[in-house]
Amino acid sequence: VFLIERLRWIFVIALGVVGGALCTLFVLMEPYRVARLMTFLEPFKDPFGKGFQLTQSLIAFGRGGMMGLGLGNSVQKMNYLPEAHTDFIFAIISEETGLVGGLVVIALFGWYVLRLLHDSRLAFERRMFFEGYAMFGFACLIFSQVFINIAVASGLFPTKGLTLPFISYGGSSVIMMALGCAFMIRCDFERRCSEIPELACLIPDLHGRTEKDREEAAAR
């Protein structure tokens, strides 16, 4: 959101440097955090200790192969892989549906993110900045959470504890994602109404647009 707002790069770089320094400091403050950070590099050095969770996740990926074992036939979810229903649900999906099923899930998330970005661009074109920023931000949230979750399950990132949106078990995560989707539908609804002159006047003007802006948007 900072980038599309066209802020100076110096502010973005400074924010990244400060955030990275704080994260590094917090990691170094606790030994268990350092151990968690280093375990993902070589999980098989301690497969029954610190690397147990990631080792079992990688085994799930390997057992799935190309087409998977079939829905409900996962072995790793039988108390072998910890948190198989939340943080590491993608490993179970890949075990049961294989590489093909995993790619289908990734493609569906990709389609949803691209759709949000497309609707965000359309909102900006109609000078509906609130809706545009909201949809762009939610798209970034979904993309980052999916990317980190899959990267953790496949051993590319250290364990972070992020759920897979819409799929992982959990009340708060599912509720917040559902509310986010409802908010996105409302934003898109307002954008579509703005394209119809008879309905444009019904949309609350909460975006700082002048009457001239509203007339220009309705005329497009």
C-alpha positions, 0 to 999 in steps of 0.5 A, spaced: 500 500 500 505 504 501 508 503 494 502 504 490 501 511 494 507 513 491 511 514 497 518 516 497 523 510 497 527 512 502 521 511 507 520 504 505 527 502 505 528 505 512 521 502 514 524 495 512 531 496 515 528 498 522 523 492 521 529 487 520 533 490 525 527 489 530 526 482 528 533 480 528 534 483 535 527 479 538 530 473 535 537 473 538 534 475 545 531 468 546 535 461 544 529 457 542 528 462 537 535 462 534 534 454 534 527 454 531 531 459 525 536 454 524 533 447 525 529 448 518 536 448 514 537 441 516 531 438 519 534 431 518 540 432 523 535 432 529 528 428 526 526 426 533 527 432 536 527 440 534 526 438 526 521 433 528 515 437 525 518 439 519 521 432 518 514 429 518 511 435 513 516 433 508 515 426 509 507 428 507 510 431 501 514 425 499 508 420 500 503 424 496 507 424 489 504 426 483 497 424 484 496 423 492 494 417 496 486 419 496 482 424 500 482 421 507 488 416 506 493 421 509 497 417 514 501 423 517 495 426 520 494 420 524 498 424 530 505 423 526 505 431 524 503 436 529 498 441 527 496 437 521 490 441 521 492 448 522 499 450 520 501 444 516 494 443 513 498 444 506 502 438 507 496 434 508 493 436 502 499 434 498 499 428 501 492 426 499 492 429 493 499 430 490 503 435 486 496 436 482 492 437 488 497 442 491 498 446 484 490 446 484 490 450 491 495 454 489 492 456 482 485 458 486 489 462 491 492 466 485 486 467 481 483 470 487 489 475 489 489 477 481 481 478 481 482 483 487 488 486 484 484 487 478 478 490 482 482 494 485 485 497 479 478 498 476 476 502 483 482 507 482 480 508 475 473 511 478 477 515 483 474 510 489 481 510 493 478 507 499 475 501 495 482 501 491 486 501 497 482 496 501 482 491 496 489 491 494 491 491 501 487 484 502 490 481 496 497 483 499 495 480 506 492 473 502 498 473 498 503 473 504 499 469 508 499 463 503 506 464 501 509 464 508 504 458 510 506 454 504 514 456 504 514 453 512 510 447 510 515 445 505 521 447 509 523 454 505 522 458 511 522 457 519 516 455 522 511 461 523 505 459 526 501 462 520 494 459 518 492 457 510 487 462 509 480 459 508 482 452 509 486 451 516 482 449 522 481 455 527 475 460 529 478 466 529 482 465 522 476 463 518 471 468 521 476 474 520 477 471 513 470 471 512 469 478 514 474 480 509 471 477 503 464 480 505 468 487 506 471 486 499 464 484 496 461 490 499 467 494 496 466 491 489 459 492 489 460 500 490 464 500 485 459 496 480 454 501 482 458 507 481 458 505 473 450 506 473 448 513 474 442 511 477 445 508 483 451 512 483 448 517 488 446 511 493 453 510 494 456 514 501 461 519 499 466 517 504 472 517 499 474 525 499 471 525 492 468 532 489 461 532 486 465 533 479 469 527 481 463 523 482 460 526 475 466 524 471 466 517 474 459 516 473 460 518 466 465 513 464 
